[in-house]
């Protein structure tokens, strides 16, 4: 499995998951070694250094894997000060991983320390590194002007941390070769390795040294695509017509080859009383291919914020603020933040949930314009990436969002809309500014053919609306109240946002 220290002449084994049998006085023994038999399975997380071709493998006692999906967004004010312009640019993706590293013996405790020591070396820049056979700097095509080779990695754990490419069921951890990890591993840089011995678990003592029985390792895996073939990026946004980018692996992060929106969004409420015909609906706003997801309304948190920008006059003679003028109050923002719990009662629903997350991630990023196919061969991979100069944005991404009682336009059908078209028409068009997906390792997984499907996940979403045309206030003339309609709010529904219900008792007209 890649280049690694030679067969056992010492107690350290960096690349393998276990220590082989040792000999004492010519007799094979398990003394100081032993096993917890977890090495017989395939639950191994592999961390491979691309330039050095070294691998650190750990038993996958993973506590946390959280996907953080972000993009650069500039907010500009329109001339009338009552609307905003959202300009979105390149996107980033990182995975926060927390791994518990237990030791069943002193030998494994020593081996665990060696692996962490190795990881700390591997994340350091490889300045002046020279290949084993030539005198030239290894991988000079990726070295910067100072001859420093970037410390880039591939990290692989089944279909939970991967490049999104399909894989076969590896029967044992020792069958994962370096080439496999390069193909299927998540391309990234590791900005830090945080070592934390779990003090409450205690220590093993040998030769006046304390070896932690359990170590907690925190890693931030930041997606980095300088070493990725331009035609095999882990993820790209849907194009303007709702189609997959030709450069997208399509099934990152969970490797679920499901593309039928109708099939994946069929919700089974048989075990969820009181939630029938209620859902959180999100659809890509496009005139082409329908790309949409809906989740059961297991709402963990929800906030709606409506803000006003106020310009104050300068005054040093009064207590309190002075509004500068009658034009000094303008629209600031209308934003929604909510968290959804996504449980699965069986493996079929778990697969659908994974497929919907794959959709949602591609709905998040702005649509790219790919480079001309004739130019692909001449582009240096160092400059390839989401939102880099080889891609030109076609438009900002809008998403229709609908959930009865929480997010619905004024004048929508009372009661929960059913089916794509009614939900799409009754939704509000917004910008998805941030997205995070948290896989619950505590609840566990369904397993099939070497892949893991979470029994529970959660998603955090932040949406922004760009105009002051949803919330209208009153005007008072000659003792009579009136309200203005808009393109978004039809006449007669001026007072129905945000609940789509008549809550005011003030008579208009």
ChimeraX attribute file (.defattr): number of C-alpha atoms within 10 A of each C-alpha:
attribute: neighborCount
match mode: 1-to-1
recipient: residues
	/A:1	19
	/A:2	17
	/A:3	11
	/A:4	14
	/A:5	14
	/A:6	8
	/A:7	9
	/A:8	13
	/A:9	9
	/A:10	9
	/A:11	16
	/A:12	21
	/A:13	24
	/A:14	24
	/A:15	23
	/A:16	22
	/A:17	22
	/A:18	23
	/A:19	19
	/A:20	16
	/A:21	15
	/A:22	18
	/A:23	12
	/A:24	10
	/A:25	7
	/A:26	7
	/A:27	8
	/A:28	10
	/A:29	14
	/A:30	13
	/A:31	13
	/A:32	15
	/A:33	18
	/A:34	17
	/A:35	16
	/A:36	10
	/A:37	8
	/A:38	14
	/A:39	17
	/A:40	12
	/A:41	12
	/A:42	20
	/A:43	19
	/A:44	22
	/A:45	23
	/A:46	27
	/A:47	22
	/A:48	27
	/A:49	24
	/A:50	22
	/A:51	20
	/A:52	20
	/A:53	15
	/A:54	21
	/A:55	28
	/A:56	24
	/A:57	20
	/A:58	24
	/A:59	21
	/A:60	16
	/A:61	17
	/A:62	21
	/A:63	16
	/A:64	18
	/A:65	20
	/A:66	19
	/A:67	21
	/A:68	18
	/A:69	18
	/A:70	19
	/A:71	20
	/A:72	13
	/A:73	15
	/A:74	11
	/A:75	11
	/A:76	13
	/A:77	15
	/A:78	12
	/A:79	8
	/A:80	9
	/A:81	17
	/A:82	18
	/A:83	19
	/A:84	21
	/A:85	15
	/A:86	18
	/A:87	15
	/A:88	20
	/A:89	18
	/A:90	19
	/A:91	19
	/A:92	16
	/A:93	19
	/A:94	19
	/A:95	23
	/A:96	15
	/A:97	17
	/A:98	18
	/A:99	19
	/A:100	20
	/A:101	22
	/A:102	18
	/A:103	21
	/A:104	15
	/A:105	18
	/A:106	21
	/A:107	21
	/A:108	25
	/A:109	24
	/A:110	20
	/A:111	23
	/A:112	26
	/A:113	18
	/A:114	18
	/A:115	21
	/A:116	18
	/A:117	14
	/A:118	16
	/A:119	21
	/A:120	15
	/A:121	12
	/A:122	23
	/A:123	18
	/A:124	15
	/A:125	13
	/A:126	19
	/A:127	15
	/A:128	14
	/A:129	19
	/A:130	15
	/A:131	13
	/A:132	9
	/A:133	7
	/A:134	8
	/A:135	9
	/A:136	12
	/A:137	18
	/A:138	21
	/A:139	16
	/A:140	15
	/A:141	13
	/A:142	17
	/A:143	19
	/A:144	12
	/A:145	8
	/A:146	8
	/A:147	17
	/A:148	17
	/A:149	24
	/A:150	20
	/A:151	20
	/A:152	25
	/A:153	31
	/A:154	28
	/A:155	27
	/A:156	25
	/A:157	22
	/A:158	24
	/A:159	23
	/A:160	20
	/A:161	25
	/A:162	26
	/A:163	30
	/A:164	27
	/A:165	23
	/A:166	17
	/A:167	16
	/A:168	9
	/A:169	11
	/A:170	15
	/A:171	12
	/A:172	13
	/A:173	20
	/A:174	14
	/A:175	11
	/A:176	17
	/A:177	12
	/A:178	20
	/A:179	12
	/A:180	13
	/A:181	25
	/A:182	22
	/A:183	19
	/A:184	22
	/A:185	27
	/A:186	30
	/A:187	29
	/A:188	24
	/A:189	21
	/A:190	24
	/A:191	13
	/A:192	14
	/A:193	15
	/A:194	13
	/A:195	15
	/A:196	13
	/A:197	17
	/A:198	16
	/A:199	11
	/A:200	9
	/A:201	11
	/A:202	13
	/A:203	18
	/A:204	16
	/A:205	13
	/A:206	11
	/A:207	5
	/A:208	6
	/A:209	9
	/A:210	14
	/A:211	23
	/A:212	24
	/A:213	24
	/A:214	21
	/A:215	22
	/A:216	17
	/A:217	18
	/A:218	18
	/A:219	17
	/A:220	19
	/A:221	23
	/A:222	21
	/A:223	21
	/A:224	23
	/A:225	22
	/A:226	18
	/A:227	20
	/A:228	18
	/A:229	11
	/A:230	22
	/A:231	12
	/A:232	18
	/A:233	24
	/A:234	24
	/A:235	23
	/A:236	27
	/A:237	24
	/A:238	27
	/A:239	24
	/A:240	23
	/A:241	15
	/A:242	20
	/A:243	15
	/A:244	19
	/A:245	21
	/A:246	15
	/A:247	15
	/A:248	20
	/A:249	20
	/A:250	27
	/A:251	24
	/A:252	29
	/A:253	23
	/A:254	25
	/A:255	26
	/A:256	22
	/A:257	16
	/A:258	17
	/A:259	16
	/A:260	12
	/A:261	18
	/A:262	14
	/A:263	10
	/A:264	20
	/A:265	20
	/A:266	14
	/A:267	17
	/A:268	11
	/A:269	13
	/A:270	8
	/A:271	8
	/A:272	9
	/A:273	7
	/A:274	8
	/A:275	13
	/A:276	14
	/A:277	15
	/A:278	20
	/A:279	21
	/A:280	19
	/A:281	23
	/A:282	24
	/A:283	23
	/A:284	27
	/A:285	22
	/A:286	16
	/A:287	9
	/A:288	12
	/A:289	15
	/A:290	17
	/A:291	24
	/A:292	24
	/A:293	26
	/A:294	24
	/A:295	21
	/A:296	21
	/A:297	18
	/A:298	15
	/A:299	14
	/A:300	12
	/A:301	11
	/A:302	13
	/A:303	11
	/A:304	15
	/A:305	10
	/A:306	13
	/A:307	12
	/A:308	14
	/A:309	13
	/A:310	16
	/A:311	16
	/A:312	13
	/A:313	12
	/A:314	11
	/A:315	10
	/A:316	8
	/A:317	6
	/A:318	8
	/A:319	7
	/A:320	7
	/A:321	12
	/A:322	13
	/A:323	13
	/A:324	13
	/A:325	11
	/A:326	7
	/A:327	10
	/A:328	14
	/A:329	16
	/A:330	16
	/A:331	20
	/A:332	19
	/A:333	19
	/A:334	19
	/A:335	19
	/A:336	19
	/A:337	17
	/A:338	15
	/A:339	19
	/A:340	20
	/A:341	18
	/A:342	23
	/A:343	19
	/A:344	19
	/A:345	12
	/A:346	13
	/A:347	17
	/A:348	12
	/A:349	21
	/A:350	22
	/A:351	23
	/A:352	24
	/A:353	27
	/A:354	24
	/A:355	25
	/A:356	23
	/A:357	20
	/A:358	23
	/A:359	25
	/A:360	21
	/A:361	21
	/A:362	25
	/A:363	26
	/A:364	24
	/A:365	28
	/A:366	27
	/A:367	26
	/A:368	23
	/A:369	16
	/A:370	16
	/A:371	14
	/A:372	9
	/A:373	7
	/A:374	8
	/A:375	9
	/A:376	14
	/A:377	10
	/A:378	7
	/A:379	13
	/A:380	13
	/A:381	17
	/A:382	15
	/A:383	14
	/A:384	20
	/A:385	21
	/A:386	23
	/A:387	22
	/A:388	14
	/A:389	12
	/A:390	17
	/A:391	16
	/A:392	16
	/A:393	19
	/A:394	12
	/A:395	14
	/A:396	15
	/A:397	26
	/A:398	21
	/A:399	23
	/A:400	23
	/A:401	29
	/A:402	26
	/A:403	22
	/A:404	24
	/A:405	14
	/A:406	16
	/A:407	21
	/A:408	27
	/A:409	26
	/A:410	24
	/A:411	20
	/A:412	22
	/A:413	15
	/A:414	11
	/A:415	11
	/A:416	19
	/A:417	21
	/A:418	12
	/A:419	11
	/A:420	18
	/A:421	10
	/A:422	14
	/A:423	26
	/A:424	23
	/A:425	17
	/A:426	22
	/A:427	24
	/A:428	22
	/A:429	24
	/A:430	21
	/A:431	21
	/A:432	24
	/A:433	21
	/A:434	19
	/A:435	20
	/A:436	19
	/A:437	20
	/A:438	19
	/A:439	22
	/A:440	20
	/A:441	16
	/A:442	12
	/A:443	11
	/A:444	13
	/A:445	19
	/A:446	16
	/A:447	11
	/A:448	10
	/A:449	9
	/A:450	14
	/A:451	18
	/A:452	20
	/A:453	27
	/A:454	26
	/A:455	23
	/A:456	20
	/A:457	22
	/A:458	18
	/A:459	19
	/A:460	18
	/A:461	16
	/A:462	17
	/A:463	20
	/A:464	21
	/A:465	22
	/A:466	23
	/A:467	19
	/A:468	19
	/A:469	17
	/A:470	21
	/A:471	18
	/A:472	16
	/A:473	10
	/A:474	14
	/A:475	12
	/A:476	11
	/A:477	9
	/A:478	5
	/A:479	8
	/A:480	12
	/A:481	14
	/A:482	16
	/A:483	17
	/A:484	17
	/A:485	17
	/A:486	15
	/A:487	8
	/A:488	14
	/A:489	21
	/A:490	13
	/A:491	13
	/A:492	13
	/A:493	20
	/A:494	24
	/A:495	26
	/A:496	21
	/A:497	20
	/A:498	15
	/A:499	17
	/A:500	22
	/A:501	15
	/A:502	11
	/A:503	10
	/A:504	8
	/A:505	6
	/A:506	11
	/A:507	8
	/A:508	13
	/A:509	10
